[in-house]
């Protein structure tokens, strides 16, 4: 019987001598070829024999257009526990394959050689479609006898000796260590409300930002992001803030309504648009624009690491700036004000308790507040880099949109809490939509780390 002709396939090698060919595994040219222990994978490996392979370990996908009559292929790791290696190098993200490349699923895991041929024909017996024996007749992988279930290896008993660098890359080691350090610090700060609130606010803000960072999926040096946060914090305690207040709330119609003042919604929105939206979004954009300008003066690779070269850069720096604004505004204004208002008629303990209750939702809610507005504006700043001929139109549209969302949130705070929640949801949706579009537009998307919250 003449077998089907495949232009792309994997040759699985024996793990003992790396030379004996166990099977020929054809690759589909029309869909993704997922490799793993899950039975639903295109190339399903024996779950008892290959315990180090993830359920959905890696995927080999066809690329278009064709090159020299032969399809091009790329391999991507699916956030596997033990990683994927191509020609001995650890695979981060995706990489295009070339005929002869050696693929290994984890250290000492199953090994394959990728090959691509335009015309190949085999006279093969009828056997299962996913496992075609060649050169040396062997049983399909799925029928290999199961090992003894009571056999336990040293690394199974002591996983710490086999995970290696995957502890940091796959197990969220850094966030766990940071959490432990903050917990210990907060225990030490019990009885010191100011220090305790500062630690708690910093941790919650970092948690909210880490969520956005994972959604973006692009690495950016932590010290650059912290620099954006600190820059905004310093701007808010510098003489620049009074100057902005004088311009946007004194000269322009951005005067914030006083307590007890009654104004219609249209007037309220206009005041918030100038006094909160335009003013605060411009303040938060200063570090982003500054890093963009600094990046233009540097050479590769520093200019890409520090500057703004795509929408994802703008979002990451903009949301980091939003964190700085939230911390200063919450710890420097809202919490002290509510503590002072409550301590006079009641007790100091009640005041600090209400301050703590206000701090938590304000900082966590920044994902749908200051982080959302400044991150959304940052998307447009980054987009203007990709579209330089329309730079000022793009930045202007982003500035007005972010300011309008900000003003709508502030105005709804005077109207109705349900409408306020709706605006918060809308702001978060705008941010996530910008992140998804930025990931699709990213010139470095093949090198960005994948966000696999619902995979493997």
CORNOR-V447604 format. One record per residue. N is the residue number from 1. PHI is phi in whole degrees, 0 to 359 (none if undefined). D_CENTER is the distance of its C-alpha to the mean C-alpha in Angstrom with 1 decimal. Layout:
N&PHI&D_CENTER + N&PHI&D_CENTER
This chain:
1&none&50.2 + 2&276&48.1 + 3&281&44.3 + 4&290&41.7 + 5&273&40.6 + 6&240&37.0 + 7&270&35.7 + 8&229&32.6 + 9&200&32.8 + 10&248&31.9 + 11&257&34.7 + 12&276&34.0 + 13&259&35.8 + 14&292&37.5 + 15&286&35.7 + 16&279&39.1 + 17&243&40.3 + 18&60&37.4 + 19&238&40.1 + 20&297&41.3 + 21&269&39.6 + 22&277&38.9 + 23&200&37.7 + 24&251&36.8 + 25&244&33.7 + 26&291&33.6 + 27&251&30.4 + 28&287&30.1 + 29&267&29.9 + 30&249&28.9 + 31&210&25.9 + 32&293&23.2 + 33&251&24.8 + 34&278&22.8 + 35&247&24.2 + 36&175&24.3 + 37&273&26.6 + 38&291&26.0 + 39&300&29.2 + 40&280&27.3 + 41&292&25.9 + 42&300&27.7 + 43&244&28.6 + 44&264&29.1 + 45&260&30.1 + 46&300&32.5 + 47&291&30.5 + 48&274&33.4 + 49&276&33.8 + 50&249&30.2 + 51&289&28.7 + 52&277&26.1 + 53&273&24.5 + 54&288&21.7 + 55&301&22.6 + 56&233&20.3 + 57&272&20.0 + 58&210&19.6 + 59&222&20.4 + 60&249&22.7 + 61&241&22.6 + 62&284&25.4 + 63&245&24.8 + 64&236&27.0 + 65&279&29.4 + 66&293&31.7 + 67&234&32.8 + 68&56&36.5 + 69&81&36.9 + 70&241&34.4 + 71&298&30.9 + 72&263&28.0 + 73&225&25.4 + 74&226&22.0 + 75&244&20.6 + 76&231&17.0 + 77&280&16.2 + 78&261&14.9 + 79&57&13.3 + 80&292&16.9 + 81&291&18.4 + 82&257&20.7 + 83&79&19.0 + 84&235&20.6 + 85&236&22.9 + 86&242&24.5 + 87&54&27.7 + 88&84&27.0 + 89&260&23.8 + 90&295&20.5 + 91&274&18.3 + 92&244&14.7 + 93&79&13.2 + 94&232&16.3 + 95&208&19.8 + 96&288&22.9 + 97&264&25.8 + 98&231&29.4 + 99&305&32.5 + 100&100&33.2 + 101&297&29.7 + 102&258&29.6 + 103&244&26.8 + 104&228&26.5 + 105&267&24.4 + 106&81&24.0 + 107&293&26.8 + 108&60&30.1 + 109&266&28.7 + 110&299&30.0 + 111&242&30.5 + 112&222&30.8 + 113&243&32.0 + 114&276&30.7 + 115&223&33.5 + 116&225&34.1 + 117&228&37.6 + 118&282&38.9 + 119&229&42.1 + 120&218&42.5 + 121&223&44.8 + 122&230&45.6 + 123&265&48.4 + 124&238&46.7 + 125&288&47.9 + 126&283&46.2 + 127&220&43.5 + 128&309&40.1 + 129&294&37.8 + 130&269&34.9 + 131&225&37.0 + 132&247&39.7 + 133&284&41.9 + 134&219&43.2 + 135&62&45.6 + 136&228&46.1 + 137&300&46.4 + 138&225&44.1 + 139&289&43.0 + 140&304&39.7 + 141&304&36.8 + 142&295&36.6 + 143&253&40.2 + 144&295&40.1 + 145&304&41.7 + 146&290&39.4 + 147&288&39.6 + 148&297&41.2 + 149&289&39.0 + 150&269&40.4 + 151&277&39.3 + 152&235&36.8 + 153&270&35.4 + 154&298&34.9 + 155&289&31.1 + 156&289&31.0 + 157&282&32.9 + 158&232&30.9 + 159&301&27.3 + 160&300&26.5 + 161&274&28.5 + 162&240&26.6 + 163&280&22.9 + 164&57&22.9 + 165&291&19.7 + 166&295&17.8 + 167&305&18.2 + 168&276&15.6 + 169&280&13.4 + 170&244&13.6 + 171&253&15.0 + 172&54&12.8 + 173&295&16.0 + 174&300&15.0 + 175&300&13.8 + 176&293&17.0 + 177&295&19.2 + 178&299&18.1 + 179&299&18.9 + 180&299&22.3 + 181&297&23.1 + 182&292&22.5 + 183&298&24.5 + 184&298&27.3 + 185&296&27.3 + 186&290&27.5 + 187&300&30.4 + 188&292&32.1 + 189&266&31.7 + 190&300&33.4 + 191&95&36.3 + 192&241&34.7 + 193&304&33.0 + 194&295&31.7 + 195&293&30.0 + 196&299&28.7 + 197&297&27.2 + 198&296&25.6 + 199&296&24.0 + 200&295&22.9 + 201&297&21.4 + 202&297&19.5 + 203&293&18.1 + 204&296&17.2 + 205&295&15.6 + 206&297&13.5 + 207&296&12.5 + 208&296&11.7 + 209&290&9.7 + 210&300&7.7 + 211&298&6.8 + 212&295&5.9 + 213&301&4.0 + 214&294&2.0 + 215&296&3.0 + 216&293&3.6 + 217&74&3.4 + 218&240&6.3 + 219&289&8.3 + 220&217&10.5 + 221&307&13.4 + 222&298&13.4 + 223&289&16.9 + 224&290&16.1 + 225&293&13.8 + 226&296&16.5 + 227&298&19.0 + 228&296&17.7 + 229&297&17.9 + 230&293&21.4 + 231&298&22.7 + 232&296&22.3 + 233&299&23.9 + 234&291&26.7 + 235&300&27.3 + 236&289&27.9 + 237&251&30.6 + 238&260&32.1 + 239&296&35.0 + 240&292&32.6 + 241&297&31.8 + 242&302&35.5 + 243&296&35.9 + 244&297&33.1 + 245&297&34.6 + 246&296&38.0 + 247&284&36.9 + 248&278&34.7 + 249&250&36.6 + 250&254&40.0 + 251&283&40.7 + 252&275&38.3 + 253&282&38.5 + 254&244&35.7 + 255&295&37.8 + 256&286&36.0 + 257&301&38.4 + 258&280&40.4 + 259&299&40.7 + 260&91&43.2 + 261&286&43.2 + 262&255&43.2 + 263&223&41.7 + 264&285&41.0 + 265&295&37.4 + 266&298&37.7 + 267&297&38.8 + 268&298&36.2 + 269&295&33.4 + 270&297&34.9 + 271&298&35.1 + 272&292&31.5 + 273&296&30.4 + 274&277&32.2 + 275&280&32.2 + 276&242&28.6 + 277&297&26.6 + 278&297&27.9 + 279&291&28.6 + 280&287&25.4 + 281&291&23.0 + 282&290&25.0 + 283&301&25.0 + 284&289&21.2 + 285&278&20.9 + 286&302&23.4 + 287&297&21.0 + 288&294&18.7 + 289&294&21.9 + 290&294&23.3 + 291&290&20.5 + 292&298&20.9 + 293&294&24.6 + 294&296&24.3 + 295&298&22.2 + 296&293&25.1 + 297&269&27.5 + 298&263&25.7 + 299&257&25.9 + 300&298&23.5 + 301&265&21.2 + 302&293&21.1 + 303&293&21.0 + 304&286&17.8 + 305&288&16.2 + 306&263&17.6 + 307&279&18.3 + 308&250&16.8 + 309&236&17.2 + 310&194&15.0 + 311&302&13.4 + 312&298&9.8 + 313&300&11.8 + 314&298&13.6 + 315&294&10.9 + 316&297&9.4 + 317&287&13.1 + 318&294&14.3 + 319&292&12.4 + 320&296&13.4 + 321&296&16.8 + 322&298&16.8 + 323&297&16.3 + 324&299&19.4 + 325&296&21.4 + 326&298&20.7 + 327&295&21.9 + 328&293&25.0 + 329&295&25.9 + 330&287&25.6 + 331&281&27.2 + 332&263&29.6 + 333&231&30.8 + 334&292&30.1 + 335&295&30.5 + 336&300&33.6 + 337&296&35.2 + 338&289&35.0 + 339&295&36.3 + 340&296&39.2 + 341&292&40.0 + 342&269&40.3 + 343&298&41.9 + 344&300&45.0 + 345&277&46.2 + 346&234&44.9 + 347&237&43.6 + 348&295&41.1 + 349&297&39.4 + 350&298&38.8 + 351&296&37.4 + 352&293&34.8 + 353&295&33.9 + 354&294&33.3 + 355&298&31.3 + 356&294&29.0 + 357&295&28.7 + 358&283&27.8 + 359&299&25.2 + 360&299&23.0 + 361&293&22.4 + 362&293&22.2 + 363&287&19.4 + 364&296&17.3 + 365&288&18.3 + 366&294&16.9 + 367&299&13.7 + 368&254&16.4 + 369&235&18.5 + 370&301&18.3 + 371&297&14.5 + 372&294&14.7 + 373&294&17.7 + 374&289&16.7 + 375&293&13.2 + 376&294&15.2 + 377&295&17.8 + 378&299&15.5 + 379&302&14.5 + 380&289&18.3 + 381&297&18.9 + 382&293&16.6 + 383&296&18.2 + 384&295&21.6 + 385&289&21.0 + 386&285&20.7 + 387&237&23.7 + 388&298&26.0 + 389&291&29.1 + 390&248&27.7 + 391&306&25.9 + 392&288&27.8 + 393&296&27.9 + 394&295&24.1 + 395&296&23.6 + 396&296&26.4 + 397&296&25.1 + 398&296&21.7 + 399&297&23.6 + 400&292&25.9 + 401&296&23.4 + 402&298&21.3 + 403&294&24.7 + 404&294&26.0 + 405&299&23.2 + 406&298&23.7 + 407&296&27.5 + 408&297&27.4 + 409&298&25.6 + 410&297&28.2 + 411&292&31.0 + 412&293&30.2 + 413&296&30.4 + 414&269&34.1 + 415&252&34.6 + 416&204&33.0 + 417&291&30.4 + 418&292&29.6 + 419&296&29.1 + 420&297&26.9 + 421&296&24.6 + 422&297&24.6 + 423&297&23.6 + 424&298&20.8 + 425&297&19.5 + 426&299&20.0 + 427&298&18.2 + 428&295&15.0 + 429&297&15.6 + 430&300&16.0 + 431&295&12.7 + 432&294&10.8 + 433&297&13.3 + 434&295&12.7 + 435&296&9.0 + 436&298&10.2 + 437&293&13.1 + 438&296&11.5 + 439&295&9.6 + 440&289&13.2 + 441&274&14.9 + 442&300&13.0 + 443&293&15.9 + 444&250&13.8 + 445&298&11.9 + 446&289&14.0 + 447&264&12.9 + 448&289&9.1 + 449&284&7.7 + 450&280&7.6 + 451&261&5.9 + 452&242&9.4 + 453&295&10.0 + 454&245&13.4 + 455&245&14.5 + 456&58&17.0
